[in-house]
Amino acid sequence: MSDLLLLHGTVITVDRDRRVIEDGAVAISGDKIVEVGTSADLEPRHVGKKVIDCRGKLVIPGIVDAHGHAGHSLIKTIATDSPSVWMRVVTAAYYHYTTRDFWYADGLVSGIERLRAGVTTGASIIASMPRSDDPMFGINHAKAYTEVGIKEILCVGPAGQPWPHPVTRWETGKPVRHQVSFEQMIEGTEAVIEAVHGSADGRIKVYLTPFTIVPSVDPSNPTTPDKAVNLTADDRMQARRVRETARKWGVRIHSDAFAGQIRMAFQDKENMLLGPDIHLQHCIGISHEEVDILAETGTHMTHSPGGRAPILDMISKGVNVAITSDGTSPRRPFDMFQMARMAQFAQHMLQVDQYLLPPGKLLEMITIDAARALGLDHEIGSLEAGKQADVAILDLRQPHLTPNWMPVHRLMYQAIGSDVETVIVDGKVLMEDRKVLTTNVIDALDFGEREARALVERAGLREHMHDPGWGKLSRTFTEPVVPPAPPAVD
């Protein structure tokens, strides 16, 4: 970490005034931004700082991805051609065939991918539905992100019903079957919080993440009003225990929600998993009434492209909505510029209105709005004095980014993650001229490749690695797709 002065760039601040400063500068001391303004004003006031020449470059806040998945980077595209059973395939693999080394390798690969795409803060849910029975999974993932140097919101918590939940562990290299109770999942979550929350000089945080806010209904799809009626005793127990644990450790809460769940959760006013300390992912199919509940409770919402969530209704009613990757499986990257464009295009198609979500709003949704969803907008999400020095610098001197005018349009309509040239987190340069300075990228990718292929062999996933469908209009199958069964144990 050193004192830095970024000079002569086009600076998009995303500050309160949404300043875009031509020939701009950002002064950094330690891990904080101390001043943002023009190069002419800042250069004489910050003599002695290390200068990074940003001529022909765009200087923006570090990108914030408020919802993604640990594990997905080493399982992406597997079973992607059978979306109706994809969740069951990958969840079975995560719960019965992953090792502690797998989670460390995934942390390295995903952390590097995010870093190279300008993501300086990323949320990582351990598995598809959270797995907290072995604290070392989350601890190892956090260890990898600590080495890479970017910030991680590690999301762990109880899996969905039924409880107890079957898992298989491979600590000795051989499968050992366990039945894990709800309380054991909470204990595992607490062990992760105790081990890594606030570590790496505060770059690693843990959020408590139950699979969904109402476990008694469909965890991955909307539930119709005739089925989403009343909370069960288990629903209320989960909400109470999650709330108690979050208060005990002083952590925020993150979860998924779909139609029916928000209205049901609202029945339990004392312990409802709704409120300003929570951000909910998906919210597909929710009703106008449920949008009103989100607005009334101050609950944040995070949206990944592809789901029919009424995000325009939410935003118009004052709900804070951020765009996320939900990455990187089955077929999406951690490139948040691409994710933002996909979200915009989906709304244009759904609403038949090409005026929706202009580029300024898109950038807000992957910076300051995402930081607000995480409860961190006082620290990250914009370039302002006093905030953490998280910065991404893009090289504009490329054919697809020329001419250099209307910079916010250029960024959100043409830029891609690989245009990010330099990344700074807490005042430390982690990547410069596309070279990662903290981690041996080749060794990390080789490690990830080995762990991914080992998982494929353990779990029998080759049958879910399909041909590309040459010449076919639609994917067809000769027999039903079956998720992997738990391994045989002695």
N, C-alpha and C positions, 0 to 999 in steps of 0.2 A: 504494500500500500504506500502510495506517495502522493504528494500534492501535484495536481494536474491542472492544466489549462488547455481546454479545447478551443481552438481558434479558427475563425474564417469559415465556419460551416453554416448551412441553413439549419437553424435550430427550431424545431417544433416542440414547444414547451408543454402543451396540454395543461398549462396552469390555469388559474381562475379566469384570466383574460384571454386565454387561448392564443397567446402571442406566437407568431411565426416571425423569426428574426433573421433577415438576410445578413450575411457577414456577421453571424452571431458567435457568442462565446459562452462557455460554461466553466466556472472555476470550482475546483474540488480541493478540499483540505481533509485529509484523513478519509473517513468513510462518508462524508457529507458534502452536499452541494452548498457552496457559500455564496455564489452570485451567478446570475444569468443575465446577459445583456448583449450589447454589441461588442465586437472585437476592439473597436476604437476606445470604448469606455473601460473595458476590463484589462486589456493588455498592460497599460502602465500601472495598474493597481495590484497586479499579481506577478511582479517580477520575482524570478527564482523558482517558479513552478515549472515542472516538466511540461513542455508544450507538445500537444498533438495537433498537427496541421490538418484541418478538416476542409480544405479547399475542395470544391466539387463534391462535397459529401453532405449527407443529411444526418443530423444529430437528433435523436428522439429518446423518449423515456424507454427504459427496458420494458419489454413486452411481458404481460402477466397472463398466464394460462390458469384459470381458477378451477379446472376440472380435467384430469387425465387419469390414466391407469398405469400403475406399476405392473410389470409382467407383460403388458401388451407389446412392448418393443421387441420381445423375443418370441412372440407367437403370431405376429401380424400376418395377414392373408390366409392363415390356416382356417379352414371351414368357412371362408368368406363367401363361397358359392352356395352355401346352404344357410341363409340367414335365419330361417325358421328354427333351426336347432343350434345356431352358432353359440349362443350364450351357454347352453348346456354342455357343448363340447369343450369350450375353453374353461368353464368353471370346474368341470371334472378334472381337467388337466392341472389346473392350479391347486385344487384341493387334495389331489391324490398323487401327483407325480413331480412336484417341484421340490428343489433342495434349497438350502440356505445360500449356496453359491449361485444358484439361478437368480435370486433376487439381488445379489450384489452385482452380478453381470448386467442384469437389466437396468439397474441404477446407473451404471457407467454408460451404457449405450443410450438410454433415454436422456440422461443429463447432458451428454455431448450433443445429441441431436437438438435439444432445446437451446443449448448455448449457441450453437452454430446458426440457429434461426433467430437469434436476438431475444429469446425468452430468458429473462433474468429471475423470474419467480414462477414455479410450476407446482400445481397440486398433483399428488400421486396417490391414488387409492390402491391399497395392496390387494391385487387380483381384480376380478370382475365384480363379484360381491366381496366385501372386505374379509380378509382372513387375518385374525388376530390371535389364533391359538398358539402360534410360535412367535414370540416377540422378535426373534432374530431375523425374521423376514423383513420387518420394517426397519430394524436397526441396521441391517446390512444395506438396505436401499438408501437410507440416510447417510451411511458411511460413504457410499459411492458419490452421492451429490455433494458431500462435504469435500471430497477430493476434486471433483470437477469445479466446484466453487460457486455454483448458482444457488439460489434459494429454493428450498423445497417445503411445501405444505404436505406433510405426510399424513394420510387419512386412513385411520384404522378404527375398527369397531366391530360390533356383533354382526354375524351373518344373518340372513333371513331364516325364516322357519323352514322345516321343523327343527325344534331344539329337543334334545341335544343334536349336534350336527356331526356327521361322520367326516373324519379327515385321515389322511395318511402322512406320516412323517418318515423322512429318510436320513435321520441324523447319523446312522451307522452304515449308510449305503444300502440298507435293506428296508423294505416297507414295513412300517409298524402302524397298525390301525388304532384309532382313538375315537371315542365319542366325546364331543366337547359341549359342555353345557353353556347356557347363556352367561352365567356368572363367571365361568372360566374364560369366556371371550372378553368380558369386561376386565378381568384380571390381566389378561394378555395385553389388552389395550393400555391399561395403567402402567404395565411394565415398559411399554414402548414410550409412553409419555415421560415416565421417570428417567429413562435412559437418554433420550435425544431431544426432548422439547427444550428449545432455547440454546441448543448446542451450536457449534461452529460460529461463535460470536453472534448468536441469534439468527443465523441464516436458516436453521432447521426449526420448523415448528410442527406440532402435531395437532390435528383437529379430530374430534371424536366423530366417527362416521358409521352409523348404523346403515344397513343396506337400503332400507327405505324408512320413511317416517311412520308408516302404518304396515307392519309386517303381515297382517292377517289377509291382505288382498294381493292381487297380482303384482309382483315386484317390478315387472318390466313393461307393463302395458296399462292403458286406461281401464278403470273398473266402472261399469255402468251404475247409475244411481240405485237400481234395484238390488245391487249386490254390495255397494259401498254404503252401508247403512249406519251401523253402530260400532264403536270401538269394542274390541274384546278385552278380556282381562289381561292377555299377553300384550296387546297393543299398549295398554295403559302402563303395564309393568315396564316395558321397554322405554317408553317416554320418561317415566319417573327415574329409572336407573341411569339413562343417558344424561338427563338433566343433573342428577346428583353427582355423577362422575365429572361432568364438565365443570360444575361449580367447584368441586373439590380441587381440581387441578388448574382451574382458571383458563380453560381452553374453549375455543369456538367449536361449532358443530356444522357438519356438512353432510348432506344426504341426497338421495334421489326422491322424486315425487312424481306421481302420475295422476290423471283424473280420478277424482273420488277421495284421494288420500288427504288432500288439504282440507276439504270440508270435514272429513272424519277427525283429523288431528285437532281441529278447532273446537271439538266437543270437550276436550280436556284442557280447560283454560289454565289450570295450575302448572301442568307439565308439558303442554303442547310443544312439539318440535317445530315451532314457528317463531319468528321474531328477528330483531336486528342483529343478533349474534349468529344467525344461520344463513347459509346460502344453499338453495335447492337446485339440483340439476334436472333437466328435461322438462317437467311440467307439461307433458304432452296431453292434449285433449282436455285440459282443465276448463271449467265453466267460467262464465262471467262472475258468478258468485265467488268462486275460488280466487279469481284475480282480485276481487275486492278484499278478500281475506288477506292475501299477500300484501296489498297496499295498506290495509288497516294495521297489520302487525309489523310492518317494516321489514318483512322477510326479503332477502335478496334472491335473485334468480339467475342461473347461468344456463346458457343455451348453446348447444352444438348443432351445426347444420344437419338437416335431414329429418328433424322431428317437427311435427305440426303443433308447436306450442304457440299460443296467442301472444307473441312477444310485443306486437304493436299495441295491443290492448293494455298489456302490463305497463309498458313505458308511458302510454298516454295517461294512465292512472297513477303514475308516480312510483312504480316499482322499479328498483334499480336492476337492470339486466346487463349481463356481460356475455360476450361470446367466448366459448371454450373450444378446445380441440376434441375432447373426449377421446384423445389419442392413446396409442397409435394403431389400434386394431379395431375392426378388421382391415380397414383400408383408408386410413386418414393419417396425415403427418402431424408433427408438432409445429408446422409452419402456420403461424397464426394469421399471416397476410392472406394465405389461401383460404383458411377457415372463414375469415371475415367476408371475403368475396363470395364464398359459397353460401353463407348465411344471407347476404344481401340478395343474391340471385334467387334463392329459394323464396324470399318474400316477394320479389318482383313477379315471380311466376305464380305464386299462390294468390296474390292480391291483384294481379294483372295491373301493376302500377310501378313503373320504372323510376318514380320520384322518391321512393321510400329508402330510408337509411342512407343518406348521403355520406361521402367519405369521412367528413369530420366526425360524425356520430360513430362510424365503424371504428375509427382509431380510438375514440373514447372508450368503446366497448371492450378493447383489448389492452387498455392502459388504466386510466383513472377509474372507470366503472368497475373493471375487474378487481382493482385494488380495493375499492369500496366494498365489493362483495366479500372480500376476505377480511374486512375490518382493518385494512392496512393503508388506507388512502392518506393517512397522516404521515406515512413513511415512504411510500413508493407510488408509482403511477403517473408522475409528472416531473418535469425538471423545474424545481423551485428551491430557493435557498432554505436550508434546514432539513431537506429531505435526504434520504439515503442516495448515494451517488450510484444509481443503476442506470446505465446509458447504453444504447445501441447506436452504432455509426454505420450508415450504409453508403456505399460508393455509387454516386449518381452518374459517373462517367462511363456509362454503358449504353449500347444502342437502345435497349427497351426502356431506359429511364431518361433518354434524351428526347426533347429539350427540357432543361431544368427550369420549369415554371410550374405554377399551381402545385407546390410540393406535396400538399396533403393528398390531392388527387393522384399525383404520380405514385406516392407511397402506397395508397390503398387500392389502386387499380392496376398497377404494373409491377410493383416490387414483389420479390419472393424471398424466402428465408436466406437463400444462398447469397443474396446481395448484401447481407450484413457482413461487415469487414472487421469491426472491432467491437468488443463487448466489455463493459466495465461493471463490476458488482461491488458495492460498498467501497468504491474508490480504487479497487484493484483491477488491473487489466487482465482479464481471463483469456481473451482471444485478440490477436493483433494481426492484421493483414491475412485473415482467415486461418491463422495458425493458433491452435489451442495451446496455451502456455502451461496449463496445470496438469494435464494428463497425457500419457502416451496413447494417442488415438488408435493407432494400428494395433497395439497390444490389447486395448480395451475391446475393440471390435472383434479381434480374433477370439478373445475370451467369451464374448457374447455369442459368437457363432458356435463355439464348442458347446456351450451350455444349452443353446437352443436346439442343436441337433441331438444332444443327449436327451433332452425332454421329449423330442419327437419319438425317439426309440423307446424310451421308458413307457410312454403313454400310448404307443401305437397310433400316432397321429398321421402317418403317411397316407392312410386311406382318406384323410381330409385335405390332402394336397392335390387338388384336381388339375386336369389339363385346362388350357386357356379357352377351350370352346371354339376352336377354329371353325369358321363357316356356319356357326349355329346362330339362329335368331334368339334363342332362349336356352338357358341351361336345362338339361334333362338328366335324369338319373336312371340307372338300371335296377337299383334296390334302395330301400330306405336308408337314410343317414342315421347312424347310431352313435351317440356319445361314448367315449371310452369308459369302460367299467373300472371300478377300483381294482388295484393289483391284488393278486393272491398273496396271502400272508401265512406264515407258519402258525 
